[in-house]
C-alpha cells in the first residue's frame, strides 16, 4: 500500500471524470475486493435461477466447454460457460479502453514456466475439486472442509513460491528505468 505523500511515477491523465477513474487510475484493492464479493454473492441466486446450483467458478465451466466440444452435448452450455468464454473478449475490451492492449510474446523460459505452472494449477484444481475461485470464494462460504483446506494450501503454496522463486529470481540484464521528474506525482 502506498503511504500518503509518497512520490510515485504516473503518466499524465488522458481522460477525465469517470473514464479517468475507471480506466487510468489504479483501482484500490479494497474496492476491487468489494466488487468481486458483490458479484460472487449475486452469482448464487442468479446461478440457481438458471438451474446451476453453484457460485462463480472457472474449472467446471472450462471442463463443460471441453465436454461440449468433444461430445456436442449442448446441455453442458450454461451461464458458467458463457462467463468463462466472456473473459477473453472482456479482457480485450478492458485493455483497449484503458489503452493497454499490446500483442506480446514471452521469451522461451517464461513460456515454459507459464505452461508448466498452468498445467500444475490444472492438476491442483482437479485434486482440490475446483479452482481457487471455486474453493476460496464458493466452498469456504459454504463452510466446506474442501474449500478451507484448499484455501490453506493455496495460501501456503503462494507464500512458498514467492519466497523461493519471486524474491530470489532476477532477470538477466534487468536494469532500472529512469523516470522523468515531470512524471512524478504525490500519491493520494
Buried (B, 14 or more C-beta within 10 A) or exposed (E): EEEEEEEEEBEEEEBEEEEEEEBBEEEEEEEEEEEEEEEBBEBBEEBEEEEBEBBBBBBBBBBBBEBBEEEEEEEBBBBBBEBBBEEEEEEEEEEEEEEEEEEEEEEEEEEEEEEEEEEEBEEBBEEBBBBBBBBBBBBBBEEBEBBBBBBEBBEEEEEEEEEEEEEEEEEEEEEEEEEEEEEEEEEE
